[in-house]
Amino acid sequence: MTKLTLDDLEDDQQEVSEKSDIKQLSHYCLMLQNFEDQIKSLERNIKTIKEQADKISSDVIPGLLSEQGLSSLKLTDGSKITIQKKVRCAVRKDCNEQAHQWLRENELGDIIKNVVAVQFGKGEDNKAAEMYSLASQQGYEPEQKETVHAGTLAAVLRERVEAGLDMPSEFFTKLVEDETKISRK
């Protein structure tokens, strides 16, 4: 007959505790996988629903209203349906210089943001305050970047479309489509 010691009982308890921790860890890992799968499924469903809503908003309702000769409609619950133009515009990535040149030639150069930056090292805060020309004279190489904000460009496109003008597709990506707006009471 073997005598059990206090050390034997403590070792046995430790082994039981470790097995219990592994089971609990495994349980939570499975729960996490299940939640991640549910999230992916819901995201796919949301994407599908958004696509369907966009189709109805940009094609179906504007088409039906147009067939009736209407531009807006008031529903029995007090909601108002109106059709607006959704306008998106951006400079094509490979056509920055040409697009900016076109904007300048068409008196739209003021929407171009022109950022000039100079890199300074530690302890050169006083030099950073100097103007662009002083930095060039000191031997620093200033960086220059020109950009046009997409929202500003969309506003310009909207104005041009309303005036019967366009912008060249070779320099700009453009989207102009109808969009249904519902103003709920």
TORFI-140992 format. One record per residue (C-alpha): residue in one letter; residue number from 1; x, z, y. Coordinates in pm, 1 decimal. Each point is the difference from the previous one (the first is absolute). Layout:
BEGIN
@aa:A; i:NUM; u:X; w:Z; v:Y
...
// end
This chain:
BEGIN
@aa:M; i:1; u:0.0; w:0.0; v:0.0
@aa:T; i:2; u:134.1; w:-101.8; v:342.4
@aa:K; i:3; u:-32.0; w:229.6; v:291.3
@aa:L; i:4; u:-136.8; w:-149.6; v:322.5
@aa:T; i:5; u:181.7; w:99.8; v:312.1
@aa:L; i:6; u:-116.7; w:-1.2; v:358.1
@aa:D; i:7; u:232.0; w:-297.0; v:65.9
@aa:D; i:8; u:-171.4; w:-199.4; v:-277.9
@aa:L; i:9; u:-341.5; w:60.8; v:156.8
@aa:E; i:10; u:123.1; w:-101.2; v:347.7
@aa:D; i:11; u:152.2; w:-326.2; v:-136.4
@aa:D; i:12; u:-327.4; w:-78.6; v:-178.9
@aa:Q; i:13; u:-199.4; w:66.9; v:319.1
@aa:Q; i:14; u:233.9; w:-228.1; v:200.2
@aa:E; i:15; u:-52.0; w:-284.1; v:-250.6
@aa:V; i:16; u:-380.0; w:36.1; v:20.3
@aa:S; i:17; u:16.2; w:3.9; v:380.9
@aa:E; i:18; u:213.9; w:-319.0; v:11.5
@aa:K; i:19; u:-241.3; w:-184.4; v:-231.4
@aa:S; i:20; u:-288.2; w:107.6; v:220.7
@aa:D; i:21; u:182.0; w:-127.4; v:312.9
@aa:I; i:22; u:64.1; w:-339.1; v:-167.2
@aa:K; i:23; u:-367.6; w:-32.3; v:-94.3
@aa:Q; i:24; u:-103.9; w:82.5; v:355.2
@aa:L; i:25; u:253.3; w:-246.2; v:143.4
@aa:S; i:26; u:-120.9; w:-270.2; v:-236.6
@aa:H; i:27; u:-360.6; w:69.8; v:99.3
@aa:Y; i:28; u:77.9; w:-38.2; v:371.9
@aa:C; i:29; u:201.5; w:-318.2; v:-58.3
@aa:L; i:30; u:-298.1; w:-155.0; v:-176.8
@aa:M; i:31; u:-229.2; w:112.0; v:282.3
@aa:L; i:32; u:233.2; w:-160.3; v:255.6
@aa:Q; i:33; u:6.4; w:-327.9; v:-193.5
@aa:N; i:34; u:-379.2; w:3.6; v:-13.9
@aa:F; i:35; u:-27.9; w:60.1; v:376.3
@aa:E; i:36; u:250.8; w:-278.4; v:74.6
@aa:D; i:37; u:-200.3; w:-240.5; v:-219.2
@aa:Q; i:38; u:-321.2; w:98.0; v:179.1
@aa:I; i:39; u:163.8; w:-56.2; v:341.0
@aa:K; i:40; u:120.8; w:-348.3; v:-101.0
@aa:S; i:41; u:-346.3; w:-87.7; v:-126.8
@aa:L; i:42; u:-167.6; w:123.1; v:319.2
@aa:E; i:43; u:250.8; w:-190.0; v:216.3
@aa:R; i:44; u:-79.2; w:-321.9; v:-191.9
@aa:N; i:45; u:-371.6; w:66.7; v:50.0
@aa:I; i:46; u:50.5; w:61.4; v:372.8
@aa:K; i:47; u:195.8; w:-324.5; v:31.5
@aa:T; i:48; u:-279.3; w:-193.9; v:-173.9
@aa:I; i:49; u:-268.7; w:162.7; v:217.2
@aa:K; i:50; u:198.4; w:-75.6; v:318.8
@aa:E; i:51; u:35.2; w:-365.5; v:-104.7
@aa:Q; i:52; u:-375.1; w:-23.4; v:-62.4
@aa:A; i:53; u:-80.0; w:168.6; v:333.5
@aa:D; i:54; u:240.7; w:-234.4; v:181.0
@aa:K; i:55; u:-166.4; w:-305.9; v:-157.0
@aa:I; i:56; u:-345.0; w:118.3; v:110.8
@aa:S; i:57; u:131.3; w:97.7; v:346.2
@aa:S; i:58; u:193.5; w:-318.8; v:73.4
@aa:D; i:59; u:-199.6; w:-267.1; v:-188.7
@aa:V; i:60; u:-345.4; w:94.4; v:-125.6
@aa:I; i:61; u:-158.7; w:185.1; v:294.7
@aa:P; i:62; u:152.3; w:-222.7; v:271.9
@aa:G; i:63; u:-118.1; w:-306.3; v:-193.9
@aa:L; i:64; u:-354.2; w:130.8; v:-38.9
@aa:L; i:65; u:-23.3; w:101.7; v:366.1
@aa:S; i:66; u:136.5; w:-338.2; v:106.5
@aa:E; i:67; u:-258.9; w:-182.6; v:-213.0
@aa:Q; i:68; u:-269.8; w:193.7; v:187.6
@aa:G; i:69; u:160.6; w:-72.8; v:336.6
@aa:L; i:70; u:73.7; w:368.6; v:59.1
@aa:S; i:71; u:314.1; w:172.3; v:119.5
@aa:S; i:72; u:-132.5; w:354.5; v:-49.8
@aa:L; i:73; u:-286.9; w:178.7; v:-168.3
@aa:K; i:74; u:-163.0; w:341.8; v:34.8
@aa:L; i:75; u:-110.3; w:163.8; v:-325.8
@aa:T; i:76; u:-310.1; w:217.6; v:-49.9
@aa:D; i:77; u:214.2; w:316.0; v:-22.9
@aa:G; i:78; u:139.9; w:-68.9; v:350.4
@aa:S; i:79; u:336.4; w:-134.9; v:-116.8
@aa:K; i:80; u:129.7; w:-309.7; v:176.7
@aa:I; i:81; u:185.2; w:-280.9; v:-175.6
@aa:T; i:82; u:238.5; w:-210.4; v:209.7
@aa:I; i:83; u:257.3; w:-263.0; v:-89.2
@aa:Q; i:84; u:342.4; w:22.9; v:160.8
@aa:K; i:85; u:314.3; w:-206.4; v:-40.8
@aa:K; i:86; u:274.5; w:177.7; v:-190.4
@aa:V; i:87; u:331.5; w:-127.0; v:133.3
@aa:R; i:88; u:343.0; w:66.1; v:-147.9
@aa:C; i:89; u:322.0; w:-165.9; v:107.4
@aa:A; i:90; u:371.2; w:52.1; v:-65.1
@aa:V; i:91; u:324.7; w:-183.5; v:58.9
@aa:R; i:92; u:122.9; w:-168.6; v:-316.9
@aa:K; i:93; u:313.1; w:175.5; v:-125.0
@aa:D; i:94; u:216.8; w:-311.7; v:-3.5
@aa:C; i:95; u:-120.0; w:-125.8; v:341.1
@aa:N; i:96; u:73.7; w:286.0; v:241.2
@aa:E; i:97; u:202.9; w:-201.9; v:248.7
@aa:Q; i:98; u:-233.8; w:-301.5; v:-3.5
@aa:A; i:99; u:-309.3; w:219.7; v:37.3
@aa:H; i:100; u:153.3; w:191.4; v:291.1
@aa:Q; i:101; u:104.5; w:-327.1; v:164.4
@aa:W; i:102; u:-356.3; w:-135.6; v:-40.9
@aa:L; i:103; u:-142.2; w:318.3; v:156.0
@aa:R; i:104; u:237.2; w:-28.9; v:296.8
@aa:E; i:105; u:-79.2; w:-369.8; v:48.4
@aa:N; i:106; u:-372.9; w:82.0; v:0.6
@aa:E; i:107; u:33.9; w:279.3; v:258.1
@aa:L; i:108; u:-43.2; w:274.0; v:-261.1
@aa:G; i:109; u:359.0; w:129.3; v:3.5
@aa:D; i:110; u:-106.6; w:330.0; v:153.4
@aa:I; i:111; u:-141.1; w:116.8; v:-336.2
@aa:I; i:112; u:345.0; w:-16.3; v:-162.4
@aa:K; i:113; u:162.4; w:340.6; v:-30.6
@aa:N; i:114; u:372.3; w:-24.3; v:67.0
@aa:V; i:115; u:201.8; w:295.9; v:-128.5
@aa:V; i:116; u:369.1; w:31.6; v:79.1
@aa:A; i:117; u:186.7; w:277.6; v:-180.4
@aa:V; i:118; u:359.4; w:118.6; v:-7.0
@aa:Q; i:119; u:139.3; w:221.3; v:-275.9
@aa:F; i:120; u:198.7; w:305.3; v:115.9
@aa:G; i:121; u:193.5; w:254.1; v:-200.9
@aa:K; i:122; u:3.7; w:377.2; v:21.2
@aa:G; i:123; u:77.9; w:146.8; v:339.2
@aa:E; i:124; u:-76.1; w:-321.1; v:187.6
@aa:D; i:125; u:-334.5; w:105.5; v:150.8
@aa:N; i:126; u:125.1; w:-64.4; v:352.7
@aa:K; i:127; u:93.6; w:-358.2; v:-91.7
@aa:A; i:128; u:-339.2; w:-55.9; v:-165.1
@aa:A; i:129; u:-163.0; w:52.1; v:339.5
@aa:E; i:130; u:187.5; w:-296.8; v:151.8
@aa:M; i:131; u:-177.9; w:-329.9; v:48.2
@aa:Y; i:132; u:29.9; w:-301.5; v:-232.8
@aa:S; i:133; u:255.6; w:-178.7; v:217.2
@aa:L; i:134; u:225.7; w:305.5; v:19.2
@aa:A; i:135; u:-9.3; w:33.1; v:-379.6
@aa:S; i:136; u:108.4; w:-363.0; v:-37.9
@aa:Q; i:137; u:286.4; w:52.5; v:246.0
@aa:Q; i:138; u:112.9; w:307.7; v:-196.6
@aa:G; i:139; u:39.9; w:-205.2; v:-319.0
@aa:Y; i:140; u:-315.3; w:105.1; v:-181.1
@aa:E; i:141; u:-206.8; w:-267.0; v:-171.6
@aa:P; i:142; u:-363.7; w:39.8; v:99.7
@aa:E; i:143; u:-270.8; w:-98.0; v:-247.6
@aa:Q; i:144; u:-302.9; w:-190.7; v:121.0
@aa:K; i:145; u:-331.4; w:-39.5; v:-178.8
@aa:E; i:146; u:-308.6; w:-180.0; v:118.6
@aa:T; i:147; u:-338.5; w:68.6; v:-156.0
@aa:V; i:148; u:-365.6; w:-62.3; v:68.5
@aa:H; i:149; u:-249.6; w:262.8; v:-113.8
@aa:A; i:150; u:-253.4; w:-149.6; v:-242.9
@aa:G; i:151; u:-292.7; w:162.4; v:182.8
@aa:T; i:152; u:109.9; w:-149.5; v:331.3
@aa:L; i:153; u:47.9; w:-338.7; v:-163.6
@aa:A; i:154; u:-347.9; w:22.9; v:-156.9
@aa:A; i:155; u:-148.6; w:72.0; v:344.2
@aa:V; i:156; u:176.5; w:-307.0; v:142.4
@aa:L; i:157; u:-127.5; w:-213.7; v:-288.8
@aa:R; i:158; u:-354.8; w:133.4; v:53.2
@aa:E; i:159; u:16.3; w:-92.7; v:370.6
@aa:R; i:160; u:136.6; w:-345.0; v:-80.5
@aa:V; i:161; u:-266.5; w:-63.6; v:-265.9
@aa:E; i:162; u:-272.3; w:100.1; v:246.8
@aa:A; i:163; u:153.6; w:-239.6; v:255.7
@aa:G; i:164; u:5.8; w:-281.7; v:-257.6
@aa:L; i:165; u:379.4; w:15.2; v:-42.2
@aa:D; i:166; u:209.0; w:59.6; v:-311.0
@aa:M; i:167; u:347.2; w:112.2; v:-100.1
@aa:P; i:168; u:234.5; w:-197.9; v:-226.2
@aa:S; i:169; u:-30.1; w:92.3; v:-368.2
@aa:E; i:170; u:364.6; w:-84.1; v:-63.4
@aa:F; i:171; u:104.5; w:305.0; v:206.3
@aa:F; i:172; u:-293.0; w:239.7; v:-48.9
@aa:T; i:173; u:-212.7; w:123.3; v:-288.3
@aa:K; i:174; u:-359.0; w:11.0; v:121.0
@aa:L; i:175; u:-327.4; w:128.3; v:-134.2
@aa:V; i:176; u:-323.8; w:-54.1; v:185.5
@aa:E; i:177; u:-315.5; w:78.9; v:-194.2
@aa:D; i:178; u:-341.8; w:149.7; v:49.1
@aa:E; i:179; u:-49.7; w:368.2; v:-66.0
@aa:T; i:180; u:-331.2; w:183.1; v:-21.9
@aa:K; i:181; u:-26.7; w:324.6; v:193.9
@aa:I; i:182; u:-278.2; w:245.9; v:-73.0
@aa:S; i:183; u:-76.8; w:246.9; v:279.3
@aa:R; i:184; u:-191.8; w:279.6; v:-167.6
@aa:K; i:185; u:-254.8; w:194.2; v:195.9
// end
